[in-house]
Amino acid sequence: MKTLIAAYSGVLRGERRAEAARGDNKNGGSTTLSREGSGRWGTGSSILSALQDIFSVTWLNRSKVEKQLQVISVLQWVLSFLVLGVACSAILVYTFCTDCWLIAVLYFTWLAFDWNTPQKGGRRSQWVRNWAVWRYFRDYFPIQLVKTHNLLTTRNYIFGYHPHGIMGLGAFCNFSTEATEVSKKFPGIKPHLATLAGNFRMPVLREYLMSGGICPVSRDTIDYLLSKNGSGNAIIIVVGGAAESLSSMPGKNAVTLRNRKGFVKLALRHGADLVPTYSFGENEVYKQVIFEEGSWGRWVQKKFQKYIGFAPCIFHGRGLFSSDTWGLVPYSKPITTVVGEPITIPKVEHPTQQDIDLYHSMYMDALVKLFDKHKTKFGLPETEVLEVN
């Protein structure tokens, strides 16, 4: 508004000068012509300057709006991940005690009928996977997916995703949405991100997760997808799990893998190729309190991990309105997920420990080579070494 008033004032000043010039013209002289010209140019300059101010303010505001939309899109997922299941459970229990009890009864009836759907791959929705909110989510960090080799639609795959980070944000964005165009980069391949089975016991949250193609990381689910769901399936397993999240911190590239061999056994039983996948920057988006081994804090975390399936982390990101404050919004750091070359795995119905150890060793070597090949492209020094625990 101030800009428009300034422009209008400039126009009025120009008009007054022009009128004065016309009045002086009656007396003749070149001075009059000079004043009139000055009036015209003064008017034009004021309007041009005002328009430039308007456009600069418009673009500035648009940039701020875009950034806030990105922040909100990320925060909604973080809050969904942390509290949606518990909140919806509490609301449904409360609804039983109100006049709307029938809604809760209908939902729980549906839940009982639909209980085993997650174990059969879930119920994905391309509409949800293509929501515009996920593009804002992607651009906030930003997140990108790098393809290094083609995948055959006649094969099934198990992607080992590393590292876990605090929430596996790169895994979610790349494989549970179409924000980074995973279906175009790997045509004919259907990704299934596997996560804790307990999430699918939470009302409403389970529907939200399944709509993105997320499924439980359970043997029954993986067996079903790799044996009864045709070919072209890619199951993404965050191999390090909760244990790896406990050591997640900026500047650290470490994976929990040396004693994680269950995914290799599953790959052998179904003849599914293993695909090493490393996400550069996944550990950079949150800071957390790291408890030393043997401390009471680490003891509590391990007990939670053992009996509940996840380890509570004390972490923080930035605030909702400022990056200088603490909050749940992750820091805006680039995350680049590199999908490596598939390792061909034979089908061995009853693999021996020797078989498992052989292909597990091949997988570890392939992951380290993938890290070393791409680390300098994404801001790491040549001397950086991937720590395999």
N, C-alpha and C positions, 0 to 999 in steps of 0.2 A: 504494500500500500504506500509506503514512504517513497518507493521508487516511482510509482505512478504519479504521486503528487509532485515530485521533483521534475518529472517530465512535463507535467502540465504547467508548472511554474515557468519552465524554460520556454514553453510555447508562448505563454503570456508575455514574457519579457521580450521575446522576438517580435510579437505583434506590436507592442508599444514602440519598439525601436522603428519598426516599419512605418507606423502612423506618424511618428516624429519626423521621419525622413520625408514622408509625403507632404507634411506641413512645411518643412523647410524648402521643399521643391518649388513652392510658390515664389520664394525669394531667389530661386535659381542657384547655380553653382555646383561645382564638382563635389563639394563636401557632402551635399545631400545624397548624391548617388552612392558615395562611399558609406554613409550611414545606413542607407537602405540595404546595400549589399551585406553590411555587417549584421543587420537584423536577420536577413535570410539565413546566413551561415550560422549565426548563433542559435536559431531555432532548430536547424537540421542537426547540429552537433549535440544539442540537448536531447533530442529524440533518440538519436543513435546511441548516445551514452546510456540513456535510460533503458533502451531495449537490451543492450548488452548486459546491464545490471540484472534485468528481469531474467534473462536466459541463464546467467551464471547462478543466480539464486535458485532457479528451478532445478537445474542439474545438480546443484549441491544438495538440495532437499531430497531429490530422487535417490542420490547416492546414500544418504543417511537412512532413507526408508528401506532401501534394498538391504543394507547392513542389518537393520533391526529385524527385518523379515527372516534373514538368515539366522540371526541369534534365536529368534522365537522358534523357528523350525527345528533347530538342534535341541533347544530346551524341552520342547514338547516330547521328543523321543526319550530324552534322558529321564524326564519325570514319568513317562509311561513305563520305562524299563524299571524304575525304582519303586514306584508307588501305585501304579494303575491296578495291578492285581489285588493288592491288599485293600485299596480304597473301594474297589468294586465289590469285593467280598463283604466288607463292612456295610456297604450300602444295601446289598441284597438281604443280609441278615436283618438290618433295620427295617427294610420294607416288609418283612414278614409280620412286623408288629404294628403295621399301619393299615389303612383302608385299601392300600394298593398291594396287599399280600398276594393277590392272584398273579401279578407280574412276576414276582419272585418264584412262585410255584411253577409257572409256565417255563421260566428260564431254566430252573433246575431239572425239570422234566426233559427239556431239550438237551441239557448237559449230560444227563444219564444216557439218552439215546445216542448222542454224538461223542461219547467218551473216548472211543478208540480211533476216531478219525485222525488225530495227530500221528498215531503209530503207522498209519497208512499213507504218510506223506503230506497230510493236511489238506487244506482247501485254499489254494492260492488264487489271488485275484489280480489279473493284469491291470485292471483299473486302479487298484490301490498301489501297485508297484510303479505306476506311471504318474502318481500324484505330483503336482507342481511343487509341493512342499519338499519333496526329496531333492529337487534341483537346487533349491535354496540351501538345503542341508549340505549338499555336495560343495557348493560354492563358498560356504562359510570357511572351510579349512584351507584350501580346497582339497577334494579327494579325486584321485584318478586311478584308473585300472589299466595296467600295461600288459598286453598280450605278447608273448614271445614265440609261441608255437600254436599250430592248429590242433583242435581236438576232433576226433572222429565221432560221428553220431552213432556209429555201430558199437561203440565201447561205453562202458560205465567208468566213472572216475571217483576217487576220493582225494579231495584237496586237503592238504595239511596246511592250515593257516597259522602263521607266526608273525609277531608275538601276540599274546592275548590283549595286552594293554589293560586298562581298567574296565572298559566296556566293549572292546572289539568294534569300534565305530567304523573302521574301514571295512571289516567283514560285512557288517550290516548294510552299509551304503552300496557296496559293490555287488553283493550277491542277493540281497533281499529287496532291492529296488532296481529300477531301470535308469537311475540317474547317471550312471557311467556307461550305459548301453551294453551291459553284459550279454544280452541276447543277440545283439548285432555283432559283437566281437567274437562270440562263440555261437554261431547259428546252429540250431538244432540241439543245443545243450540246455538242460533244465537244471538250474542250480537249487540246491536245498541246503540252507544254512542250519546246522545242527546246534542246539543249545540245551540247557538243563531241562530235564523232563518235568521238574517241579513247576516250571512256568506254565505248563499246559493244564495244570490243575486249578489255575486261577481264572475265575470267571471274567469274561470280556477280554482280558489280556490274551488269552489263548486264541480268540478269534482274530485279534489284531495281529498276532504273530503269524498265524497260519495264512492270513491274507497276503503276507509277503513271501510265502514259500518256506517259512521257518518250520523246522520239525524237531522232535526230541532226539537228543544224542544217546539213543538206546540201541541195544543190539537188535531188538525186534524191529524197530523202525528201519535201521540200516539194512537188515536182512530183506525186509519187504521191498525197499526201493531198489536194491541191487539184484533181486531175483524175480520179483513179480510185477515190476513196473516198466518192463521193456528196457531199451537201451537209451543212451544219451543223457543219463542222469549223472549229476555231479554233486556229491555230498561234501559240504565244506565243514571240516571238523577243526575247531580251535584246539589243537593238540595239547598245549600247555595247561589249559583250563585254569581253575581257581588258583592252583599253586603258583602258576606263572604270573598271575595278576599281582601277587603279593610282592614281587620284586620289580614291578613296573615303575619306572621313573625316567624323567627326561635325561637324555644322553647315554642311556644304557641299552645295548643291543644284546640281549640274552634270551635264550629259549630253554624251556623245560622239555627235553626230548629223549635223553639217553635211555631212560627206563620206561618210556611210553611206547609200547609195542602192540597194543590192542588193535589200533587202526590198520597196522600192517597185516595182522592175522585175518581181519575181516576182508581186506583186499585180496589176500591169497584164497580165501574160501570162495570168493565170488569171481575171481579173475578180474578185478577192477584195477585199472591203472592208477598209480600214485602220482600226484602232482604237487611238488613243493611250491609253496606260495609265501612270499615274505612281504610284509607291509612296512615300508620305511616311514617313520614318523608316528607310528601308532602309540609309542610310549611317550611322545612329547606333549600330548594334549591335556594331561592331568598331572598334578603333583600329589604325592601321597607321603604319609608318615611310614617309614620303613622300620619295622621292629626287628631287632637283632635275634638270631637264633638263640633260644634258651630264655628269652624275656617273657614276661607274663603276657604281653600283648600278642606275641607270636603264638604262644600256647593257646590263647583264646581263639585266634584265627584258625589254627589247625583243628581245634575241636569243632568249630562251626563247619569247616570243610569236610570233616570226617562224618558228622552226623546229619548235616543238613544239605551238604552238596555244594555250598559256596563259602567263600571266605570274605568276611566283612573287611573292607578297606577304609581307612581314614584318608580321604582325598579331597582335593578342591581344584576348581578351575577359576574362571573369572566371574564377575558379577553380571547381572542382566543388562545394566545400563552403562557399565564402565569396566574396562579391562584392568583398572587399577585396584579393583576391589575383589574380594573372594566370593565365590558362588559355585553353582553346579554346572554352569556353562563351560564346556571345554575351551581351552585356549585355541586360538586360530592358528594352527600349524599345519603345513601341508602333509597329507597322508598319501603315499603312492604304493599301491598294491601291485606287485609284479608276480604274474603267474608263470611258473617255469615250465620246463620240458617234461612231458609225462614219462614215467618209468613203467615200461611194460611189465605187467605182473601175470604169471601163469595161474590158471585155476587149479588149486590144490585143495580138495575137499577136506582133507585132514592134514594140515601143514604141521611139520615137526618144528621143534624149537630151533633147529639148525636152519630150516627154511626161513623162519621169521627173522632170525638174527641176520641172515644174509641180506634180505631185502630191506631190513631196517637200516643196516649199515650203508647200503646203496642210497637210501633216502637221505640219511644224514649228510653224506658226501655231496649229494645233489643240492641240498639246501645251502650248504656252506659255499659251494661254487656259485649258486645263484646270488647269494649275498655279496660275495667278492666281485662278481662281474658288474653289478649295478650300483654298488655303494657310493662310488665317486660321482655318479650322475645325480644323486639326491642329497648332496651336501656333506657326505662323510669323507674323512681323509683316507688315503690309500692304506694307512697303517691300522685302520679300524678292524678289529677281529670280532667275529660272531662267537659269543660265549654259549657253548652247548652244555647244559647241565642235565 
